[in-house]
Amino acid sequence: MVCAMAETTSPDAVPAFGPDSEEMLRCNRCELRYIPSKSTSSLRLTYCSFLCELGDLGFSIAGLEHMEPQPKAIEAPTVDLEPQESEPESEPAVVE
């Protein structure tokens, strides 16, 4: 007697949730399976979450899109025309 419930499935098999289910992908960083539509990452087909994207790239694509370049202020070096008075050097204290 063969049991119909004892099907062997490989660990890489994609579980089917229904006719409208999406294919589950593996995250490039943590290698967990995820559904791309549920991903919080801007690169949904690569990372399962915003944190994996940030951890792998070092920045997020959304942050990169909203970043604005800041103009660098060029400061002219200041030239001091008057010599500064230096404090007289004191002798080291002697302990007896």
NUNUMAR-985227 format. One line per 5 residues: their letters; for each residue z, x, y of C-alpha. Coordinates in steps of 0.5 Angstrom, whole numbers. Layout:
A = Z:X:Y; ...
END
This chain:
MVCAM = 0:0:0; -2:3:7; 2:1:13; -3:-1:19; 2:2:24
AETTS = 2:9:22; -3:11:26; -4:19:27; -5:20:34; -6:27:38
PDAVP = -1:29:43; -7:30:48; -10:23:46; -10:18:53; -6:12:52
AFGPD = -10:5:53; -6:0:57; -12:-5:58; -19:-6:59; -18:-4:67
SEEML = -14:2:66; -15:9:69; -16:15:65; -10:19:65; -11:26:68
RCNRC = -6:33:68; -3:36:74; -6:43:75; 1:45:77; 6:41:73
ELRYI = 1:39:67; 4:32:67; 0:26:65; -1:22:71; -6:16:74
PSKST = -10:18:80; -9:12:84; -1:13:83; -1:20:86; 2:21:93
SSLRL = -3:28:94; -9:28:98; -12:31:92; -11:26:87; -16:28:82
TYCSF = -12:35:82; -5:34:83; 0:28:81; 4:28:87; 5:31:94
LCELG = 10:36:92; 6:39:87; 0:40:92; 5:43:97; 8:48:91
DLGFS = 1:50:89; -3:51:95; 3:53:100; 1:47:105; -2:40:104
IAGLE = -9:38:106; -6:32:110; -2:37:114; -8:41:115; -12:35:117
HMEPQ = -7:33:123; -5:40:125; -7:42:132; -9:49:134; -4:52:140
PKAIE = -7:56:145; -4:63:145; -1:65:152; -3:72:154; 3:75:158
APTVD = 1:81:163; 6:87:161; 11:87:167; 12:94:170; 18:96:173
LEPQE = 17:100:179; 24:102:181; 28:107:176; 34:104:173; 41:107:174
SEPES = 43:110:168; 51:109:166; 54:116:166; 55:118:159; 63:118:157
EPAVV = 66:123:153; 68:121:146; 76:119:145; 80:124:142; 86:122:138
E = 92:127:137
END
